[in-house]
Amino acid sequence: MLLYWFLFLVPAYFALTGRVGGGTAGLTWKVFGLFLVAIIGLRYQVGGDWFTYLEGLEIAKDTSWDGLFDFRKEAGFTLLSWASLSVGAGIYGVNAVCAALFAYGLIKLARRQPYPWLAIAVAVPYLVIVVAMGYTRQAAALGILMAAFGLLLDKRVLAFLLAVIVAGLFHKTAFVFLAFGLLRPGSSLWVKLLGVALLVGLTAGTLVLEQAEFLMRVYVEQTMESSGGQIRVLMNLPPALILFLFWKKWGRLYEDRWLWGLFALLALVCVPLVAVASTAVDRMALYLIPLQLVVWSRLPELLKGIVPRIYVFLFVLGFYAAVQFVWLVYGTHAPYWVPYDNVLFPDF
């Protein structure tokens, strides 16, 4: 458990002291990124789906080349698994590459914020510890998407769409974000209407497929349990409300209000839907967690002149420290993460 707190306290320290700011190049961010890859990618028997992924690799090992793509729906993850098995890296090769994709996207998104280390600290309790160490395929897809949002904001739409397609090859739910490329400012009304239709259609279709897969596992295989989905969805609600509360000021300070406004709107929609299909909505809501990073790391600027910056920092860090404590100590599935173990330093 000490490792998890160290992972949180490092960015919290940098956020409070300001000793490493968003403009600091290279070395610190590279070291931190490599640290994330080592912690996430080289973990041993950590995460709720550890043995599920391990079992999948064992099945893939004895499967023909043609059969690999029948075994996994996501071709990108299938190819990665095959390559890792081919070079003898096994599950650690798969996890390390997925961790690298996740860490790259997380750092790219954080460094676009006014207080990047605050964004990283917000990410640690759930996005890093739970998602990156538990949902390997979706973590890789989310990492690619977090980097892709920067491409979209820089008006590199084709590159964004290609990145979303790559993310979808790791987890099909990521294809929903193709619609965002049509909803950007400057698009014609008809293109935006097409984007809305695509967003609604892809989201609805994905939710149905995710819920169907969940029901199959629960009632046929008895290997999966849904819990805590409401809490995770509700964690996206405060930042969504904050964005809408400061809608005008956000627009004056930043040019990406349209993008995070879409995230906030989807976060609001997820709240009533989670009662109907908790697991499916929970999986989709994981993609909305970057909204927390962005809003909370910008809150000091939104409250500038109203509340001293240090108080905002302490509030945000205190809240996420409490989230991490409650999950590690009282979380239903926390025993799959505690104690932490790593092939580099066994029995840490």
TAFEN-V28882 format. One record per residue. PHI is phi in degrees with one decimal (NA if undefined). OMEGA is omega as a letter, one per 20 degrees, with the letter a starting at -180 (none if undefined). Layout:
phi: (PHI | PHI)
omega: (OMEGA | OMEGA)
This chain:
phi: (NA | -59.6 | -60.9 | -63.7 | -72.8 | -62.0 | -62.2 | -81.9 | -72.0 | -62.4 | -65.9 | -62.9 | -63.2 | -62.3 | -65.8 | -73.4 | -87.1 | 69.1 | -72.1 | -127.1 | -97.1 | -64.2 | -86.7 | -69.3 | -80.0 | 16.4 | -62.6 | -60.3 | -67.1 | -66.1 | -64.0 | -64.3 | -62.0 | -63.8 | -61.9 | -61.1 | -60.7 | -66.5 | -69.5 | -81.4 | -79.3 | -109.7 | -65.0 | -126.2 | 53.2 | -119.9 | 113.7 | -63.8 | -104.7 | -55.7 | -73.9 | -65.9 | -67.1 | -63.7 | -64.4 | -62.7 | -67.1 | -63.6 | -67.0 | -64.0 | -60.7 | -102.8 | -106.3 | -67.9 | -55.7 | -65.3 | -73.3 | -58.1 | -81.5 | -86.8 | -74.0 | -120.6 | -76.3 | -90.8 | -64.8 | -63.0 | -68.7 | -61.8 | -63.5 | -63.2 | -61.8 | -62.5 | -64.2 | -65.4 | -65.0 | -64.3 | -96.8 | 80.6 | -86.1 | 58.1 | -66.6 | -70.6 | -65.5 | -62.0 | -64.4 | -67.2 | -66.6 | -63.0 | -65.2 | -64.6 | -62.8 | -64.3 | -62.3 | -61.4 | -65.7 | -61.1 | -68.5 | -59.8 | -67.6 | -62.3 | -73.7 | -86.4 | -95.4 | -65.1 | -128.9 | -62.9 | -72.2 | -66.6 | -61.8 | -64.3 | -61.1 | -63.4 | -73.6 | -62.0 | -57.8 | -116.9 | -63.3 | -80.9 | -68.9 | -85.4 | -71.3 | -65.7 | -96.5 | -126.0 | -114.1 | -58.2 | -64.5 | -69.5 | -64.7 | -63.3 | -61.5 | -66.6 | -61.7 | -62.2 | -65.2 | -61.5 | -72.1 | -67.6 | -59.8 | -64.3 | -61.9 | -64.8 | -68.9 | -87.4 | 66.0 | -97.4 | -66.0 | -61.4 | -62.5 | -62.0 | -62.6 | -64.7 | -64.8 | -63.7 | -62.3 | -62.0 | -60.2 | -65.6 | -75.1 | -98.7 | -153.4 | -60.2 | -62.8 | -67.5 | -61.4 | -55.2 | -77.3 | -58.6 | -64.3 | -63.6 | -66.3 | -93.2 | -97.1 | -69.8 | -58.4 | 98.7 | -72.2 | -69.2 | -59.0 | -67.6 | -66.8 | -66.3 | -63.2 | -63.5 | -63.3 | -62.1 | -62.2 | -65.9 | -62.1 | -64.7 | -65.3 | -66.2 | -65.1 | -62.1 | -62.5 | -66.5 | -61.5 | -63.8 | -64.9 | -63.1 | -67.7 | -63.5 | -64.7 | -63.0 | -61.9 | -62.2 | -67.4 | -70.8 | -91.8 | -108.0 | -95.8 | 55.3 | -119.5 | -139.5 | -131.2 | -102.1 | -157.8 | 79.2 | -61.2 | -61.5 | -64.6 | -65.8 | -66.8 | -67.0 | -66.9 | -83.3 | -69.7 | -56.5 | -62.7 | -63.9 | -66.9 | -62.4 | -60.3 | -69.4 | -65.7 | -104.6 | -54.4 | -67.7 | -65.3 | -57.9 | -63.7 | -73.5 | -86.5 | -133.2 | -99.0 | -109.3 | -59.2 | -62.4 | -68.4 | -75.5 | -65.0 | -64.0 | -60.0 | -63.8 | -63.5 | -64.3 | -63.2 | -67.0 | -65.1 | -66.5 | -60.7 | -73.5 | -71.0 | -64.4 | -73.4 | -90.2 | -139.9 | -60.6 | -67.6 | -63.2 | -67.0 | -60.1 | -62.6 | -67.9 | -66.7 | -59.5 | -70.4 | -91.2 | -58.0 | -53.6 | -59.0 | -62.7 | -60.4 | -69.7 | -68.1 | -65.7 | -77.8 | -101.3 | -58.1 | -57.9 | -75.6 | -66.4 | -98.6 | -58.2 | 87.3 | -112.2 | -128.1 | -56.1 | -56.6 | -61.8 | -67.1 | -66.2 | -57.9 | -63.9 | -64.0 | -63.9 | -66.0 | -65.2 | -63.6 | -76.0 | -65.8 | -66.1 | -59.4 | -65.6 | -62.3 | -61.7 | -67.8 | -66.4 | -91.3 | -115.3 | -62.1 | -59.0 | -101.2 | -56.2 | -58.9 | -75.1 | -107.7 | -121.3 | -78.4 | -79.8 | -140.3 | -144.3 | -66.3 | -77.5 | -140.7 | -58.5 | 56.4 | -63.5)
omega: (r | a | a | r | r | r | r | a | r | r | r | r | r | r | a | a | a | a | r | a | a | a | r | a | r | b | a | a | r | r | r | r | r | r | r | a | r | a | a | a | a | r | a | r | r | r | a | a | a | a | r | r | r | r | r | r | r | r | a | a | a | a | r | r | r | a | r | a | r | a | r | r | a | a | a | r | r | r | r | r | a | a | a | r | a | a | r | a | r | a | a | r | r | a | a | r | r | r | r | r | r | a | r | a | r | a | r | r | a | a | r | a | a | r | a | a | r | r | r | r | r | a | a | a | a | a | a | a | a | a | a | a | a | a | a | a | a | r | r | r | a | r | r | r | a | r | a | r | r | r | a | r | r | r | r | a | a | r | r | a | r | r | r | r | r | r | r | r | r | r | a | a | a | a | r | a | r | a | a | r | r | a | a | r | a | r | r | a | a | r | r | r | r | r | r | r | r | r | a | a | a | a | a | r | a | r | r | a | r | a | r | r | r | r | r | a | a | a | r | a | a | a | a | a | r | r | r | a | a | a | a | r | a | r | r | a | a | r | r | r | r | r | a | r | a | a | a | a | r | a | r | a | a | a | a | a | a | a | a | r | r | r | a | r | r | r | r | a | a | a | r | a | a | r | a | a | a | a | a | a | r | r | r | a | r | r | a | a | r | r | r | a | a | a | a | r | r | a | r | r | r | a | a | a | r | r | r | a | a | r | r | r | a | r | a | a | r | r | a | r | r | r | a | a | a | a | a | a | a | a | a | a | a | r | r | a | a | j | r | r | a | a | r | r | a | r | r | none)
